[in-house]
Amino acid sequence: MARQLLKTTDVWLTESEEEAMEMVQEAKDRQADGQYTLTKGGYTAKPKKSKGEILYIEYKVTLEKTFE
């Protein structure tokens, strides 16, 4: 029986919202090549705090790709 990759979920951390948006857009553009279908793509902001004060914000980018 042959093995075939069906789905992957890539999770990335970025330092800026612009970079997170670019990653999602690049994944959408690359799916036109026909290698995969982007089934879910988005990002969330995760503030890092210390003693109630926000130190910095990380952006978690999630890209779910389905292969046919």
C-alpha positions as CSV (number, residue, x, y, z in Angstrom):
1,M,0.0,0.0,0.0
2,A,1.4,3.4,-1.0
3,R,1.7,6.2,1.5
4,Q,0.2,9.6,0.7
5,L,0.3,12.8,2.7
6,L,-3.3,14.1,3.1
7,K,-3.2,17.1,5.4
8,T,-0.7,19.2,7.4
9,T,-1.0,22.0,9.9
10,D,1.8,24.5,10.0
11,V,2.1,26.9,13.0
12,W,4.4,29.8,12.9
13,L,5.2,32.7,15.3
14,T,5.9,36.2,13.9
15,E,6.7,39.5,15.5
16,S,4.4,41.7,13.5
17,E,0.8,41.7,12.2
18,E,1.9,42.7,8.7
19,E,4.2,39.6,8.5
20,A,1.4,37.4,9.7
21,M,-0.9,38.7,7.0
22,E,1.8,38.3,4.4
23,M,2.3,34.6,5.3
24,V,-1.5,33.9,5.0
25,Q,-1.7,35.7,1.6
26,E,1.4,33.9,0.3
27,A,-0.1,30.6,1.2
28,K,-3.3,31.5,-0.6
29,D,-1.3,32.6,-3.7
30,R,0.8,29.4,-3.7
31,Q,-2.3,27.1,-3.7
32,A,-2.9,28.2,-7.3
33,D,0.1,26.0,-8.2
34,G,-2.1,23.0,-7.5
35,Q,0.2,21.4,-4.9
36,Y,-2.3,21.8,-2.1
37,T,-5.6,23.5,-1.0
38,L,-5.5,25.9,1.9
39,T,-8.4,24.7,4.0
40,K,-7.7,27.1,6.9
41,G,-5.5,30.1,7.2
42,G,-5.4,32.8,9.8
43,Y,-3.5,34.3,12.8
44,T,-4.1,35.4,16.4
45,A,-2.4,37.9,18.6
46,K,-0.8,36.6,21.8
47,P,0.4,39.4,24.2
48,K,3.2,38.4,26.5
49,K,2.8,40.0,29.9
50,S,4.8,40.5,33.0
51,K,3.2,41.7,36.2
52,G,0.1,42.8,34.3
53,E,2.2,44.9,31.8
54,I,2.3,43.9,28.1
55,L,5.9,43.3,27.1
56,Y,5.4,42.5,23.4
57,I,2.8,40.8,21.1
58,E,3.5,37.6,19.2
59,Y,1.3,36.6,16.2
60,K,0.6,32.9,15.8
61,V,-0.1,32.0,12.2
62,T,-1.9,28.7,11.4
63,L,-2.0,27.3,7.9
64,E,-3.9,24.0,7.3
65,K,-3.1,22.5,3.9
66,T,-4.9,19.5,2.3
67,F,-3.2,17.5,-0.5
68,E,-5.0,15.7,-3.2
